[in-house]
Amino acid sequence: MKLPHLEKALVPRAKITDYRLSDTHADGRHKAVFFTSYGFTRESWETLAETLKQHAADHEVAKVEDSPFGTRYVIEGIIKAPDGRTPLLRSVWFIRHGEEEPRLATAYPLRERTTP
């Protein structure tokens, strides 16, 4: 199964610039090291946002988790980085009850494919 309503997927700018590509965020700076090492930059934050949407389009949902607030969708697979390499990534998307738009919850590197 693919991520439902992928065409409506939301990746907010702040989620990328202030967290995933921030070298000063307490939690995000470790992810920033990963993403910037593959050529993603804060100045071109849209590139990472589009890459994460493409990741969801390219790969099947590996796990679905219900919560009191909505549904989480876990996706694993490679991405094509700006430097041409293809690291393995897990992205997690969330659709709130009563809404259709999947929102990026998190994305982080995987060393090898695992069952979430």
DSSP file (Angstrom, degrees, kcal/mol; ACC not computed):
  #  RESIDUE AA STRUCTURE BP1 BP2  ACC     N-H-->O    O-->H-N    N-H-->O    O-->H-N    TCO  KAPPA ALPHA  PHI   PSI    X-CA   Y-CA   Z-CA
    1    1 A M              0   0    0      0, 0.0    60,-3.6     0, 0.0     2,-0.2   0.000 360.0 360.0 360.0 143.3    0.0    0.0    0.0
    2    2 A K        -     0   0    0     58,-0.2    58,-0.1     1,-0.1    55,-0.1  -0.561 360.0 -77.0 -94.7 163.8    1.1    3.5   -0.7
    3    3 A L    >   -     0   0    0     53,-0.6     3,-1.0    56,-0.4    -1,-0.1  -0.440  57.9-113.6 -59.7 123.6    0.7    6.5    1.5
    4    4 A P  T 3  S+     0   0    0      0, 0.0    -1,-0.1     0, 0.0     4,-0.1  -0.308  92.8   6.2 -62.4 143.5   -2.9    7.6    1.3
    5    5 A H  T >  S+     0   0    0      1,-0.1     3,-2.4    96,-0.1     4,-0.2   0.838  75.4 165.3  55.6  38.4   -3.6   11.0   -0.3
    6    6 A L  G X   +     0   0    0     -3,-1.0     3,-2.1     1,-0.3    -1,-0.1   0.833  67.7  66.5 -53.4 -35.7    0.1   11.4   -1.2
    7    7 A E  G 3  S+     0   0    0      1,-0.3    -1,-0.3    94,-0.0    -2,-0.1   0.667 102.9  47.7 -63.6 -14.5   -0.8   14.3   -3.6
    8    8 A K  G <  S+     0   0    0     -3,-2.4    -1,-0.3    92,-0.2    -2,-0.2   0.273  81.8 143.0-105.8   8.8   -1.8   16.3   -0.5
    9    9 A A    <   -     0   0    0     -3,-2.1     2,-0.5    -4,-0.2    94,-0.2  -0.200  37.4-149.7 -58.0 137.7    1.3   15.6    1.5
   10   10 A L  B     +a  103   0A   0     92,-3.0    94,-2.3     2,-0.0    -1,-0.1  -0.940  22.2 174.2-115.8 128.2    2.6   18.4    3.7
   11   11 A V        -     0   0    0     -2,-0.5     5,-0.1    92,-0.2    38,-0.1  -0.850  28.8-143.7-127.7  93.3    6.2   19.1    4.6
   12   12 A P    >>  -     0   0    0      0, 0.0     4,-1.0     0, 0.0     3,-0.6  -0.259  13.0-127.2 -63.2 142.9    6.3   22.4    6.4
   13   13 A R  H >> S+     0   0    0      1,-0.2     4,-3.2     2,-0.2     3,-1.0   0.904 109.5  55.0 -53.5 -46.1    9.3   24.6    5.8
   14   14 A A  H 3> S+     0   0    0      1,-0.3     4,-1.8     2,-0.2     5,-0.3   0.839 100.1  60.2 -61.2 -33.0   10.0   25.0    9.5
   15   15 A K  H <4>S+     0   0    0     -3,-0.6     5,-1.9     3,-0.2    -1,-0.3   0.814 116.9  33.3 -63.3 -29.7   10.1   21.2    9.9
   16   16 A I  I <<>S+     0   0    0     -3,-1.0     5,-2.7    -4,-1.0     3,-0.3   0.915 126.3  35.6 -89.9 -55.3   13.0   21.2    7.4
   17   17 A T  I  <5S+     0   0    0     -4,-3.2    -3,-0.2     1,-0.2    -2,-0.2   0.853 124.8  38.5 -74.0 -34.7   14.9   24.5    8.1
   18   18 A D  I  <5S+     0   0    0     -4,-1.8    -1,-0.2    -5,-0.4    10,-0.2   0.489 135.3  10.1 -96.5  -2.7   14.4   24.7   11.9
   19   19 A Y  I > 5S+     0   0    0     -5,-0.3     3,-1.3    -3,-0.3    13,-0.3   0.513 125.0  40.5-135.4 -70.4   14.9   21.0   12.7
   20   20 A R  I 3 <S+     0   0    0     -5,-1.9    15,-0.3     1,-0.3    -3,-0.2   0.815 130.1  28.6 -63.5 -31.4   16.1   18.5   10.0
   21   21 A L  T 3 <S+     0   0    0     -5,-2.7     2,-0.6    -6,-0.1    -1,-0.3   0.135  94.1 113.4-115.7  20.5   18.7   20.9    8.6
   22   22 A S    <   -     0   0    0     -3,-1.3    10,-0.4    -6,-0.2     3,-0.2  -0.825  45.5-167.5 -95.8 122.7   19.4   22.9   11.7
   23   23 A D  S    S+     0   0    0     -2,-0.6    -1,-0.1     1,-0.2     6,-0.1   0.427  89.2  49.5 -85.9   2.9   22.9   22.5   13.2
   24   24 A T  S    S+     0   0    0     -5,-0.0     2,-0.2    -6,-0.0    -1,-0.2   0.552  79.0 107.5-114.7 -12.7   21.8   24.2   16.4
   25   25 A H  S  > S-     0   0    0     -6,-0.2     4,-2.2    -3,-0.2     5,-0.2  -0.500  71.4-131.4 -69.4 132.7   18.6   22.3   17.3
   26   26 A A  T  4 S+     0   0    0     -2,-0.2     4,-0.2     1,-0.2    -1,-0.1   0.876 102.6  19.1 -54.8 -43.8   19.2   20.0   20.3
   27   27 A D  T >> S+     0   0    0      2,-0.1     3,-0.8     1,-0.1     4,-0.5   0.824 124.7  54.2 -94.8 -37.5   17.6   17.0   18.6
   28   28 A G  H >> S+     0   0    0      1,-0.2     4,-2.5     2,-0.2     3,-0.5   0.722  86.6  78.8 -73.4 -22.5   17.7   18.0   15.0
   29   29 A R  H 3X S+     0   0    0     -4,-2.2     4,-1.7     1,-0.3    -1,-0.2   0.813  91.0  54.8 -61.2 -29.1   21.4   18.7   14.7
   30   30 A H  H <> S+     0   0    0     -3,-0.8     4,-1.3     2,-0.2    -1,-0.3   0.875 110.4  45.6 -70.7 -36.0   22.2   15.0   14.5
   31   31 A K  H <X S+     0   0    0     -3,-0.5     4,-2.9    -4,-0.5     5,-0.2   0.858 108.1  58.5 -71.2 -35.1   19.8   14.6   11.5
   32   32 A A  H  X S+     0   0    0     -4,-2.5     4,-2.9   -10,-0.4     5,-0.3   0.892 101.5  54.4 -61.2 -39.2   21.3   17.8   10.0
   33   33 A V  H  X S+     0   0    0     -4,-1.7     4,-1.5     2,-0.2    -1,-0.2   0.933 112.0  45.1 -59.2 -45.2   24.7   16.1   10.0
   34   34 A F  H  X S+     0   0    0     -4,-1.3     4,-0.6     2,-0.2    -2,-0.2   0.972 117.1  42.1 -61.9 -56.1   23.2   13.2    8.0
   35   35 A F  H ><>S+     0   0    0     -4,-2.9     5,-1.9   -15,-0.3     3,-1.0   0.891 114.9  49.0 -65.3 -40.7   21.2   15.2    5.5
   36   36 A T  H ><5S+     0   0    0     -4,-2.9     3,-1.7     1,-0.2    -1,-0.2   0.825 101.6  64.1 -69.6 -28.2   23.9   17.9    4.9
   37   37 A S  H 3<5S+     0   0    0     -4,-1.5    -1,-0.2    -5,-0.3    -2,-0.2   0.718 103.3  50.0 -66.2 -17.5   26.5   15.2    4.3
   38   38 A Y  T <<5S-     0   0    0     -3,-1.0    45,-1.7    -4,-0.6    -1,-0.3   0.286 130.3 -93.5-101.6   7.7   24.4   14.1    1.3
   39   39 A G  T < 5S+     0   0    0     -3,-1.7     2,-0.2     1,-0.3    -3,-0.2   0.487  77.1 139.6  99.4   3.2   24.2   17.6   -0.1
   40   40 A F      < -     0   0    0     -5,-1.9    -1,-0.3    -8,-0.1     2,-0.3  -0.601  30.9-168.8 -79.1 143.7   20.9   19.0    1.3
   41   41 A T        -     0   0    0      3,-0.3     7,-0.3    -2,-0.2     3,-0.2  -0.937  34.5-126.4-133.6 155.0   21.0   22.6    2.4
   42   42 A R  S >  S+     0   0    0     -2,-0.3     3,-1.3     1,-0.2     4,-0.1   0.870 111.5  59.1 -63.4 -36.8   18.8   25.0    4.4
   43   43 A E  T 3  S+     0   0    0      1,-0.3    -1,-0.2     2,-0.1     3,-0.2   0.837 113.9  36.5 -63.7 -32.4   19.0   27.5    1.6
   44   44 A S  T >> S+     0   0    0     -3,-0.2     3,-1.8     1,-0.2     4,-0.7  -0.355  74.7 147.6-113.4  49.5   17.4   24.9   -0.8
   45   45 A W  H <>  +     0   0    0     -3,-1.3     4,-2.1     1,-0.3     3,-0.4   0.779  63.0  69.1 -57.8 -29.3   15.1   23.3    1.8
   46   46 A E  H 3> S+     0   0    0      1,-0.2     4,-2.9     2,-0.2    -1,-0.3   0.814  90.2  63.1 -61.3 -29.5   12.5   22.6   -0.9
   47   47 A T  H <> S+     0   0    0     -3,-1.8     4,-2.2     2,-0.2    -1,-0.2   0.928 106.4  42.6 -61.7 -45.2   14.9   20.0   -2.3
   48   48 A L  H  X S+     0   0    0     -4,-0.7     4,-2.4    -3,-0.4    -2,-0.2   0.906 113.0  53.4 -68.0 -40.5   14.7   17.9    0.9
   49   49 A A  H  X S+     0   0    0     -4,-2.1     4,-1.8     1,-0.2    -2,-0.2   0.935 112.9  43.3 -59.0 -46.3   10.9   18.5    1.2
   50   50 A E  H  X S+     0   0    0     -4,-2.9     4,-2.5     1,-0.2    -1,-0.2   0.867 111.4  54.9 -68.3 -36.1   10.4   17.2   -2.4
   51   51 A T  H  X S+     0   0    0     -4,-2.2     4,-2.3    -5,-0.2    -1,-0.2   0.891 107.6  49.9 -63.6 -39.0   12.8   14.3   -1.8
   52   52 A L  H  X S+     0   0    0     -4,-2.4     4,-1.7     2,-0.2    -1,-0.2   0.878 111.0  48.7 -68.6 -37.5   10.8   13.2    1.2
   53   53 A K  H  X S+     0   0    0     -4,-1.8     4,-1.8     2,-0.2    -2,-0.2   0.903 111.7  49.9 -65.1 -40.6    7.5   13.3   -0.8
   54   54 A Q  H  X S+     0   0    0     -4,-2.5     4,-2.5     1,-0.2    -2,-0.2   0.877 105.0  57.8 -65.8 -37.0    9.2   11.3   -3.5
   55   55 A H  H  X S+     0   0    0     -4,-2.3     4,-1.4     1,-0.2    -1,-0.2   0.921 107.8  47.3 -56.1 -45.6   10.4    8.8   -1.0
   56   56 A A  H  < S+     0   0    0     -4,-1.7   -53,-0.6     1,-0.2    -1,-0.2   0.863 113.2  48.6 -65.7 -35.6    6.8    8.2    0.0
   57   57 A A  H  < S+     0   0    0     -4,-1.8    -2,-0.2     1,-0.2    -1,-0.2   0.842 112.5  48.4 -72.0 -33.3    5.8    7.9   -3.7
   58   58 A D  H  < S+     0   0    0     -4,-2.5     2,-0.3    -5,-0.1    -1,-0.2   0.726 109.9  51.6 -81.2 -23.0    8.5    5.4   -4.5
   59   59 A H  S  < S-     0   0    0     -4,-1.4   -56,-0.4    -5,-0.2     2,-0.1  -0.838  77.9-114.5-124.6 153.7    8.1    3.0   -1.6
   60   60 A E        -     0   0    0     -2,-0.3    16,-0.6    16,-0.2     2,-0.4  -0.422  42.6 -95.4 -76.7 155.3    5.3    1.0    0.1
   61   61 A V  E     -B   75   0A   0    -60,-3.6    14,-0.2     1,-0.2     3,-0.1  -0.602  34.3-167.0 -69.3 127.7    4.1    1.7    3.6
   62   62 A A  E     +     0   0A   0     12,-3.2     2,-0.3    -2,-0.4    13,-0.2   0.749  67.9   8.7 -89.7 -27.1    6.0   -0.7    5.9
   63   63 A K  E     -B   74   0A   0     11,-1.3    11,-2.8    53,-0.1     2,-0.4  -0.988  57.1-154.8-156.7 143.3    3.8   -0.2    8.9
   64   64 A V  E     -B   73   0A   0     -2,-0.3     2,-0.4     9,-0.2     9,-0.2  -0.986  14.8-173.1-120.8 130.7    0.5    1.5    9.9
   65   65 A E  E     -B   72   0A   0      7,-2.5     7,-3.3    -2,-0.4     2,-0.3  -0.986  11.6-148.1-128.5 124.3    0.0    2.5   13.5
   66   66 A D  E     +B   71   0A   0     -2,-0.4     5,-0.2     5,-0.2    -2,-0.0  -0.648  19.7 176.5 -87.6 147.1   -3.3    3.9   14.9
   67   67 A S        -     0   0    0      3,-2.7     3,-0.5    -2,-0.3    -2,-0.0  -0.881  47.8 -98.3-137.6 170.5   -3.3    6.4   17.7
   68   68 A P  S    S+     0   0    0      0, 0.0     3,-0.1     0, 0.0    29,-0.0   0.705 124.2  43.7 -63.0 -16.8   -6.1    8.4   19.5
   69   69 A F  S    S-     0   0    0      1,-0.2    28,-2.4    27,-0.1     2,-0.3   0.598 126.0 -63.5-105.6 -15.1   -5.2   11.4   17.2
   70   70 A G  E     - C   0  96A   0     -3,-0.5    -3,-2.7    26,-0.3     2,-0.4  -0.980  65.7 -51.1 162.9-153.7   -4.9    9.7   13.8
   71   71 A T  E     -BC  66  95A   0     24,-2.4    24,-2.5    -2,-0.3     2,-0.4  -0.971  34.3-149.4-127.5 134.1   -2.8    7.2   11.9
   72   72 A R  E     -BC  65  94A   0     -7,-3.3    -7,-2.5    -2,-0.4     2,-0.5  -0.817   8.7-160.4 -99.8 140.3    1.0    7.0   11.4
   73   73 A Y  E     -BC  64  93A   0     20,-2.9    20,-2.6    -2,-0.4     2,-0.5  -0.985   4.4-156.5-122.9 121.7    2.5    5.5    8.3
   74   74 A V  E     -BC  63  92A   0    -11,-2.8   -12,-3.2    -2,-0.5   -11,-1.3  -0.853  11.7-175.0-102.3 129.6    6.1    4.3    8.3
   75   75 A I  E     -BC  61  91A   0     16,-2.9    16,-2.7    -2,-0.5     2,-0.4  -0.984   2.8-171.3-127.3 134.0    7.9    4.1    5.0
   76   76 A E  E     + C   0  90A   0    -16,-0.6     2,-0.3    -2,-0.4    14,-0.2  -0.971  31.2  93.6-125.9 141.5   11.4    2.7    4.4
   77   77 A G  E     - C   0  89A   0     12,-2.1    12,-2.7    -2,-0.4     2,-0.1  -0.925  66.6 -58.4 162.5 178.7   13.6    2.9    1.3
   78   78 A I  E     - C   0  88A   0     -2,-0.3     2,-0.3    10,-0.2    10,-0.2  -0.413  37.8-155.0 -81.7 157.8   16.3    4.8   -0.4
   79   79 A I        -     0   0    0      8,-1.9     2,-0.7    -2,-0.1   -27,-0.1  -0.896  22.0-118.9-121.5 158.2   16.3    8.4   -1.4
   80   80 A K        -     0   0    0     -2,-0.3     6,-0.2     6,-0.2     5,-0.1  -0.895  34.7-153.8 -98.7 113.3   18.2   10.1   -4.2
   81   81 A A    >   -     0   0    0      4,-2.7     3,-2.2    -2,-0.7   -42,-0.1  -0.418  27.1-108.7 -84.2 159.4   20.4   12.7   -2.6
   82   82 A P  T 3  S+     0   0    0      0, 0.0   -43,-0.2     0, 0.0    -1,-0.1   0.791 119.4  57.2 -57.2 -28.6   21.7   15.9   -4.3
   83   83 A D  T 3  S-     0   0    0    -45,-1.7   -44,-0.1     2,-0.1     3,-0.1   0.422 121.0-107.2 -85.7   4.1   25.2   14.4   -4.4
   84   84 A G  S <  S+     0   0    0     -3,-2.2     2,-0.1     1,-0.3   -45,-0.1   0.264  79.9 123.6  94.1 -12.6   24.0   11.3   -6.3
   85   85 A R        -     0   0    0    -47,-0.2    -4,-2.7    -5,-0.1    -1,-0.3  -0.341  54.8-139.6 -79.0 166.5   24.2    8.8   -3.4
   86   86 A T        -     0   0    0     -6,-0.2    -6,-0.2    -3,-0.1    -1,-0.0  -0.662  22.4-174.7-130.3  76.4   21.2    6.8   -2.3
   87   87 A P        -     0   0    0      0, 0.0    -8,-1.9     0, 0.0     2,-0.4  -0.319  30.1-110.2 -71.5 156.1   21.0    6.5    1.5
   88   88 A L  E     -C   78   0A   0     22,-0.4    22,-2.3   -10,-0.2     2,-0.3  -0.722  43.7-178.6 -87.3 133.3   18.4    4.3    3.2
   89   89 A L  E     -CD  77 109A   0    -12,-2.7   -12,-2.1    -2,-0.4     2,-0.5  -0.950  26.1-148.9-136.5 148.9   15.8    6.3    5.1
   90   90 A R  E     -CD  76 108A   0     18,-2.9    18,-2.5    -2,-0.3     2,-0.4  -0.988  20.3-173.9-113.3 128.4   12.7    5.8    7.3
   91   91 A S  E     -CD  75 107A   0    -16,-2.7   -16,-2.9    -2,-0.5     2,-0.5  -0.939   9.1-155.7-119.0 147.7   10.0    8.5    7.0
   92   92 A V  E     -CD  74 106A   0     14,-2.9    13,-3.4    -2,-0.4    14,-1.6  -0.989   9.6-170.5-125.3 128.2    7.0    8.7    9.2
   93   93 A W  E     -CD  73 104A   0    -20,-2.6   -20,-2.9    -2,-0.5     2,-0.4  -0.863   6.0-154.1-117.6 150.7    3.8   10.4    8.1
   94   94 A F  E     -CD  72 103A   0      9,-2.5     9,-2.4    -2,-0.3     2,-0.5  -0.988   7.4-166.7-131.1 132.9    0.7   11.3   10.1
   95   95 A I  E     -C   71   0A   0    -24,-2.5   -24,-2.4    -2,-0.4     3,-0.1  -0.973  22.9-137.8-117.6 117.2   -2.9   11.8    9.1
   96   96 A R  E >   -C   70   0A   0     -2,-0.5     3,-2.1     5,-0.4   -26,-0.3  -0.364  33.5 -89.5 -70.2 149.1   -5.1   13.3   11.8
   97   97 A H  T 3  S+     0   0    0    -28,-2.4    -1,-0.1     1,-0.3     3,-0.1  -0.351 116.2  20.3 -55.6 135.1   -8.6   12.0   12.3
   98   98 A G  T 3  S+     0   0    0      1,-0.3     2,-0.3    -3,-0.1    -1,-0.3   0.444 111.4  91.9  83.6  -0.2  -11.0   13.9   10.1
   99   99 A E    <   -     0   0    0     -3,-2.1    -1,-0.3     1,-0.1    -4,-0.0  -0.792  56.4-159.2-121.2 165.7   -8.2   15.1    7.7
  100  100 A E        +     0   0    0     -2,-0.3   -92,-0.2    -3,-0.1    -1,-0.1   0.609  60.5 102.2-113.5 -21.7   -6.8   13.7    4.5
  101  101 A E        -     0   0    0    -92,-0.1    -5,-0.4   -94,-0.1     2,-0.4  -0.513  63.8-141.0 -75.7 120.4   -3.4   15.4    4.3
  102  102 A P        -     0   0    0      0, 0.0   -92,-3.0     0, 0.0     2,-0.4  -0.655  19.8-158.2 -74.3 134.0   -0.4   13.3    5.4
  103  103 A R  E     -aD  10  94A   0     -9,-2.4    -9,-2.5    -2,-0.4     2,-0.3  -0.937  22.8-110.2-115.4 136.1    2.1   15.4    7.3
  104  104 A L  E     + D   0  93A   0    -94,-2.3   -11,-0.2    -2,-0.4     3,-0.1  -0.484  35.9 175.3 -63.7 125.2    5.7   14.6    7.7
  105  105 A A  E     -     0   0A   0    -13,-3.4     2,-0.3     1,-0.4   -12,-0.2   0.830  61.4 -28.5 -95.8 -47.3    6.3   13.5   11.4
  106  106 A T  E     - D   0  92A   0    -14,-1.6   -14,-2.9     2,-0.0    -1,-0.4  -0.985  46.9-162.0-162.2 164.7   10.0   12.5   11.1
  107  107 A A  E     + D   0  91A   0     -2,-0.3   -16,-0.2   -16,-0.2   -55,-0.0  -0.945  20.5 159.8-154.1 134.8   12.6   11.2    8.8
  108  108 A Y  E     - D   0  90A   0    -18,-2.5   -18,-2.9    -2,-0.3   -77,-0.0  -0.987  39.3 -88.1-155.2 159.9   15.9    9.6    9.8
  109  109 A P  E     - D   0  89A   0      0, 0.0     2,-0.4     0, 0.0   -20,-0.3  -0.323  30.1-154.6 -72.8 151.9   18.6    7.3    8.3
  110  110 A L        -     0   0    0    -22,-2.3   -22,-0.4     1,-0.1     3,-0.1  -0.958  12.3-151.2-119.4 144.0   18.6    3.5    8.6
  111  111 A R  S    S-     0   0    0     -2,-0.4     2,-0.3     1,-0.3    -1,-0.1   0.861  84.0  -6.7 -79.1 -38.1   21.7    1.4    8.5
  112  112 A E  S    S-     0   0    0    -24,-0.0    -1,-0.3     0, 0.0     2,-0.2  -0.975  91.1 -78.9-152.1 159.9   19.8   -1.5    6.9
  113  113 A R        +     0   0    0     -2,-0.3     2,-0.3    -3,-0.1   -23,-0.0  -0.433  56.0 172.4 -66.0 130.1   16.2   -2.3    6.2
  114  114 A T        -     0   0    0     -2,-0.2    -1,-0.0     0, 0.0   -38,-0.0  -0.868  40.1-103.3-131.8 165.2   14.4   -3.5    9.3
  115  115 A T              0   0    0     -2,-0.3   -52,-0.1     1,-0.1    -2,-0.0  -0.841 360.0 360.0 -89.5 120.6   10.8   -4.2   10.2
  116  116 A P              0   0    0      0, 0.0    -1,-0.1     0, 0.0   -53,-0.1   0.526 360.0 360.0 -65.0 360.0    9.5   -1.2   12.1
